[in-house]
Amino acid sequence: MILWPAFVMAGVLEMMVFAVVDPDSLHWFGGEAFGWTRNAVYSVTFFIFWLVISTSAAITQLLESPVG
């Protein structure tokens, strides 16, 4: 109930982000380029989005579950 909707929304969020952001133009805070391939950037950001969204859903389900 948590992972599948989070997976779908991570895919939607990734499409929205990378519609406006070029993975080749990403830089670290110091100005140095990532040096990763496009597929690596897409994969890492997808898993980060999936982790954040699924954590949010899990916390919501935990808070909504009846006590006792």
Rosetta constraint file for C-alpha pairs under 8 A:
AtomPair CA 1 CA 5 HARMONIC 7.16 0.50
AtomPair CA 2 CA 6 HARMONIC 6.26 0.50
AtomPair CA 2 CA 54 HARMONIC 6.02 0.50
AtomPair CA 2 CA 57 HARMONIC 6.03 0.50
AtomPair CA 2 CA 58 HARMONIC 6.44 0.50
AtomPair CA 3 CA 7 HARMONIC 5.95 0.50
AtomPair CA 3 CA 54 HARMONIC 5.88 0.50
AtomPair CA 4 CA 8 HARMONIC 6.40 0.50
AtomPair CA 5 CA 9 HARMONIC 6.17 0.50
AtomPair CA 6 CA 10 HARMONIC 5.96 0.50
AtomPair CA 6 CA 50 HARMONIC 5.79 0.50
AtomPair CA 6 CA 53 HARMONIC 5.48 0.50
AtomPair CA 6 CA 54 HARMONIC 5.18 0.50
AtomPair CA 6 CA 57 HARMONIC 7.65 0.50
AtomPair CA 7 CA 11 HARMONIC 6.36 0.50
AtomPair CA 7 CA 50 HARMONIC 5.72 0.50
AtomPair CA 7 CA 54 HARMONIC 7.94 0.50
AtomPair CA 8 CA 12 HARMONIC 6.39 0.50
AtomPair CA 9 CA 13 HARMONIC 6.00 0.50
AtomPair CA 9 CA 50 HARMONIC 7.70 0.50
AtomPair CA 9 CA 53 HARMONIC 7.68 0.50
AtomPair CA 10 CA 14 HARMONIC 6.00 0.50
AtomPair CA 10 CA 46 HARMONIC 6.12 0.50
AtomPair CA 10 CA 47 HARMONIC 7.89 0.50
AtomPair CA 10 CA 49 HARMONIC 5.22 0.50
AtomPair CA 10 CA 50 HARMONIC 5.04 0.50
AtomPair CA 10 CA 53 HARMONIC 7.14 0.50
AtomPair CA 11 CA 15 HARMONIC 6.25 0.50
AtomPair CA 11 CA 46 HARMONIC 6.81 0.50
AtomPair CA 12 CA 16 HARMONIC 6.29 0.50
AtomPair CA 13 CA 17 HARMONIC 6.10 0.50
AtomPair CA 13 CA 49 HARMONIC 7.51 0.50
AtomPair CA 14 CA 18 HARMONIC 6.00 0.50
AtomPair CA 14 CA 42 HARMONIC 7.74 0.50
AtomPair CA 14 CA 45 HARMONIC 7.37 0.50
AtomPair CA 14 CA 46 HARMONIC 6.25 0.50
AtomPair CA 14 CA 49 HARMONIC 7.63 0.50
AtomPair CA 15 CA 19 HARMONIC 5.94 0.50
AtomPair CA 16 CA 20 HARMONIC 7.20 0.50
AtomPair CA 17 CA 21 HARMONIC 6.09 0.50
AtomPair CA 18 CA 22 HARMONIC 6.34 0.50
AtomPair CA 18 CA 23 HARMONIC 7.41 0.50
AtomPair CA 21 CA 25 HARMONIC 7.68 0.50
AtomPair CA 22 CA 26 HARMONIC 7.16 0.50
AtomPair CA 23 CA 38 HARMONIC 5.97 0.50
AtomPair CA 23 CA 41 HARMONIC 6.46 0.50
AtomPair CA 23 CA 42 HARMONIC 7.76 0.50
AtomPair CA 24 CA 37 HARMONIC 7.99 0.50
AtomPair CA 24 CA 38 HARMONIC 6.94 0.50
AtomPair CA 25 CA 33 HARMONIC 7.56 0.50
AtomPair CA 26 CA 33 HARMONIC 6.36 0.50
AtomPair CA 26 CA 34 HARMONIC 6.46 0.50
AtomPair CA 27 CA 31 HARMONIC 5.50 0.50
AtomPair CA 27 CA 32 HARMONIC 5.44 0.50
AtomPair CA 27 CA 33 HARMONIC 4.30 0.50
AtomPair CA 27 CA 34 HARMONIC 5.49 0.50
AtomPair CA 28 CA 32 HARMONIC 5.40 0.50
AtomPair CA 28 CA 33 HARMONIC 6.14 0.50
AtomPair CA 28 CA 34 HARMONIC 6.36 0.50
AtomPair CA 36 CA 40 HARMONIC 6.03 0.50
AtomPair CA 36 CA 41 HARMONIC 6.48 0.50
AtomPair CA 37 CA 41 HARMONIC 6.45 0.50
AtomPair CA 38 CA 42 HARMONIC 6.19 0.50
AtomPair CA 39 CA 43 HARMONIC 5.99 0.50
AtomPair CA 40 CA 44 HARMONIC 6.04 0.50
AtomPair CA 41 CA 45 HARMONIC 6.05 0.50
AtomPair CA 42 CA 46 HARMONIC 6.04 0.50
AtomPair CA 43 CA 47 HARMONIC 6.32 0.50
AtomPair CA 44 CA 48 HARMONIC 6.21 0.50
AtomPair CA 45 CA 49 HARMONIC 6.07 0.50
AtomPair CA 46 CA 50 HARMONIC 6.06 0.50
AtomPair CA 47 CA 51 HARMONIC 5.99 0.50
AtomPair CA 48 CA 52 HARMONIC 6.21 0.50
AtomPair CA 49 CA 53 HARMONIC 6.09 0.50
AtomPair CA 50 CA 54 HARMONIC 5.92 0.50
AtomPair CA 51 CA 55 HARMONIC 5.98 0.50
AtomPair CA 52 CA 56 HARMONIC 6.23 0.50
AtomPair CA 53 CA 57 HARMONIC 6.26 0.50
AtomPair CA 54 CA 58 HARMONIC 6.02 0.50
AtomPair CA 55 CA 59 HARMONIC 6.14 0.50
AtomPair CA 56 CA 60 HARMONIC 6.20 0.50
AtomPair CA 57 CA 61 HARMONIC 6.15 0.50
AtomPair CA 58 CA 62 HARMONIC 6.06 0.50
AtomPair CA 59 CA 63 HARMONIC 6.13 0.50
AtomPair CA 60 CA 64 HARMONIC 6.13 0.50
AtomPair CA 61 CA 65 HARMONIC 6.10 0.50
